[in-house]
Amino acid sequence: MPDSKPDAESRESATMTLAEVTEYIGATSTGSARKTLSRWGVTAVGREPGRGGASLYDREQIRAAKAARPGRGHRSDLEKESSPEPSTSPQSEA
């Protein structure tokens, strides 16, 4: 007889509450974590049961978004200037 508990546990471990996300990403508050998730494009996938149920976020989506973020001190304004331009030879203009 198969046990249904592993399915419930795997479902729970596949999601994180906002409080867990706050700790995972190193945010100072849940409000800061919510704003960071919004910037990263991560949305809630569900809610915990009950009237005061917390939003649930996909663990893998958060892990991928955190890994893809630029590092501390990253100068994103320099990327626009350093983009490769089409190569033209100076001789063809003369």
C-alpha positions as CSV (number, residue, x, y, z in Angstrom):
1,M,0.0,0.0,0.0
2,P,1.7,3.3,-1.1
3,D,2.0,6.0,1.4
4,S,0.7,9.5,0.5
5,K,2.9,11.4,2.9
6,P,5.9,11.7,0.5
7,D,3.8,13.5,-2.0
8,A,2.6,16.0,0.5
9,E,6.1,16.5,1.8
10,S,7.5,16.9,-1.7
11,R,4.8,19.5,-2.5
12,E,5.7,21.4,0.7
13,S,9.4,21.3,0.0
14,A,8.8,22.6,-3.6
15,T,7.5,25.8,-2.2
16,M,8.6,28.5,0.2
17,T,6.7,31.0,2.3
18,L,7.7,34.7,2.2
19,A,9.4,34.3,5.6
20,E,11.6,31.5,4.2
21,V,12.3,33.4,1.1
22,T,13.4,36.4,3.2
23,E,15.9,34.3,5.1
24,Y,17.1,32.5,1.9
25,I,17.9,35.7,-0.1
26,G,19.2,37.6,2.9
27,A,16.6,40.3,2.9
28,T,16.2,42.5,6.0
29,S,12.3,42.3,6.0
30,T,9.5,40.5,4.3
31,G,8.6,43.7,2.5
32,S,12.1,44.0,1.1
33,A,11.9,40.3,0.0
34,R,8.5,40.8,-1.7
35,K,9.9,43.8,-3.6
36,T,13.0,41.8,-4.6
37,L,10.9,39.0,-5.9
38,S,8.8,41.4,-7.9
39,R,11.9,42.9,-9.5
40,W,13.1,39.3,-10.3
41,G,9.7,38.5,-11.9
42,V,8.9,35.8,-9.4
43,T,5.2,35.5,-8.5
44,A,3.4,33.4,-5.9
45,V,2.2,30.0,-7.0
46,G,-0.3,29.6,-4.2
47,R,-1.3,30.3,-0.6
48,E,-1.2,28.4,2.6
49,P,-4.7,27.3,3.7
50,G,-6.6,29.4,6.2
51,R,-7.6,33.1,6.5
52,G,-4.1,34.3,7.2
53,G,-2.3,31.9,4.8
54,A,1.0,33.1,3.6
55,S,1.9,33.3,-0.1
56,L,3.9,30.3,-1.4
57,Y,6.7,30.7,-4.0
58,D,8.3,28.0,-6.2
59,R,11.6,27.1,-4.6
60,E,13.3,26.3,-8.0
61,Q,12.2,29.6,-9.5
62,I,13.6,31.5,-6.6
63,R,16.9,29.6,-6.7
64,A,17.2,30.3,-10.4
65,A,16.4,34.0,-10.1
66,K,18.9,34.4,-7.2
67,A,21.6,32.6,-9.3
68,A,20.9,34.8,-12.3
69,R,21.1,38.1,-10.5
70,P,24.1,40.4,-11.0
71,G,26.7,40.4,-8.3
72,R,27.2,43.1,-5.7
73,G,28.7,46.2,-7.2
74,H,27.7,45.2,-10.7
75,R,27.7,48.2,-13.1
76,S,24.8,47.4,-15.4
77,D,25.1,50.9,-17.0
78,L,28.4,49.9,-18.5
79,E,26.9,47.0,-20.4
80,K,25.2,49.3,-22.9
81,E,28.5,51.1,-23.8
82,S,30.5,47.9,-24.2
83,S,28.1,46.2,-26.5
84,P,29.8,45.1,-29.8
85,E,29.2,47.3,-32.7
86,P,29.0,46.1,-36.3
87,S,32.5,46.0,-37.8
88,T,33.2,48.4,-40.6
89,S,36.5,48.8,-42.2
90,P,37.8,52.4,-42.3
91,Q,38.9,51.9,-46.0
92,S,35.3,51.5,-47.2
93,E,34.4,54.9,-45.9
94,A,37.2,56.8,-47.8
